[in-house]
């Protein structure tokens, strides 16, 4: 996957007299990953739908390099294309984390002979 990935907006967003007609999504840096861990630590138990929306907003704004105020103005017509890109960028990162958590003693190892 070549990064950053540009997503043209069908419905440009205007915030503070600046128009966003396309967004460029890139992989998260270490600081963003730390911010996400802090966000995750603030979730209610069990996590709520509000927490899910906060995560959605977080990743769109951080990977897109835009303020949350801009991400909040993105229209429904553009969300599917954006979500597809965000998922493609995050999937390897979360898969790697899940594999690391599972480790060798997760019960998924091949049976001994």
N, C-alpha and C positions, 0 to 999 in steps of 0.2 A: 504494500500500500504506500503510495506516494503522499507525503504530508507536506504542507497543509492541504486540506481538501476544501475547495471553495463551493459554497452553496448560494446560487443566486436567489434572491427573494422575489417572489411573485408580487408581494405586497411590501414595498420598502417601509422601513421604520424610521420615524423622525423623533429624535430626542435632543433637546437643547439646540435646536436649529441645525443639527447634523443629521444627514440622511444616510441610512445604512441600506444599500440595495443588494449587497452580498456579504456573506460571512465566511471567514476562513478558519477552519477547525484544525487544531493541532493536538498532538499528544500532551498529556499533563506533565508538568515538571514536578520536582520533588516538593516544592512549596505548596502546590495545588493538592498533592496527595496528602500532605499533612493537614491542610485546611479541610479536606474531605473527612479525614479521620476525626477531626474535632467536631465537624457537623454531625457525623454518625454517632458520636458520643452524646450528643444532645437530644437524640430521638426519644420519644416517649416509649414506654414499655407496656404492651407491645407497640411496635411502630404503627403510626396512623397514616391515613391518606394524606394528611398535611405534610408529614415527613417525606412521603414519596414525591410530592410536588416540590418541596424544598430541594430534594436531590436533583430532580429534573432541571429546575432553574439553575442550580449550582453548576451542573456539568455543561449546560448550554452556554452559560456566561463564561466559565473558565476555559473551556476548550475553544470557544469562539472568540476569546479575547475581547469580550464586550462587557460593559457594566450590566449589572442585574436589571437596571432600569430599562435598558434596551431589550434584554431577553424577555422581560415581562410584556413588551409591546408586540412581540412576534405573533402574527396571525395564524389561525388554524390551518390555512391553506399552505403554509410553509413548514409546519411542525413535522409532518411525516418525513420529508426529505432531510430535515435537520436531525431527527431522531435516528434515522438510518445511518447517518454519518457518525453521530455520537456513539451509537452502539458498536459500529465497526472499529472505532478507535479504542473504546473501553473494553471490549470483549477479551482481547488477548491479556490485558492487564488483570482483569478480574479472574480469568481462567488460571493464570499463573499463580495468583494469590490463593485460589481454591485448591489448586494442586499442592501448593506448599503447605497449606493447613492440613490437607488429607495425609500427607507424608506417606512413608512406607508401611506404617502399621495401621492403616485405615481399614484393613480387611479387604482391600481391593487388589492385593498382591496375588500373583498366580499361585495355585496350590502347590505345596511341596510334594516332591515325588519320592 
